[in-house]
Amino acid sequence: MYRVNEVYLSIQGEGIRAGTANVFVRFTGCNLLCAQEPGPKSPGGFDCDTEFISGRAMALPDLMEWIQVEAKMCRWVILTGGEPGLQTTAELIEAIHVAGFMVAIETNGSVELPAGLDWITVSPKVAEHCIRQKTADEVKYVRSHGQAIPKTCVSAVHYLISPGFDGIHFDARNYQWCVDLIKQNPNWRLSLQTHKVGSLIR
Ligand code: SF4
């Protein structure tokens, strides 16, 4: 059984695949508890803005049916959470492929993922020595004012930094800081959380 918070069709808001339609499968549960203040489950720096406690237990056929209903013409599924790596199995990846979808995942990097994923985004929320998923299509770090460019242990095709943003107030200081970091480190590129723009214009 899988524990699932929600399944919905939406636009990927960040990273290299930003702007594309995807079915998001948001799994319940995370092995971390990211917070501004450092703690045993958080290196500190920012507060988690995702509700990952609620959800329902689902068998794989029911989950696949939900994905199919949401998908319409969309052919990409993104596994997210919480931490989707806790529930991503070879069986799940195969079932999604058999149904005709590509599979992407957004992980905090703290668990090693099974083979077969079509796109891996590692967005580290742990210290570098605790990262277990060390290869990715893209690696993306949230950076706030004063934080240096990461010294990442993840080998990726694309390296991104994302200005810290609480989804309520656009933080111009974090944005300008990240722009300046990229000017000095041109192997990195800027990723904005465009899915949060809606909350700014409402
Ligand atoms: S890894 Fe992501 S979902 Fe888990 S606590 Fe941190 S920010 Fe929240």
Residues whose N, C-alpha, C, O or C-beta is under 5 A from the ligand:
A	BS01	SF4	C30 L32 L33 C34 C48 T50 G81 G82 E83 N108 K125
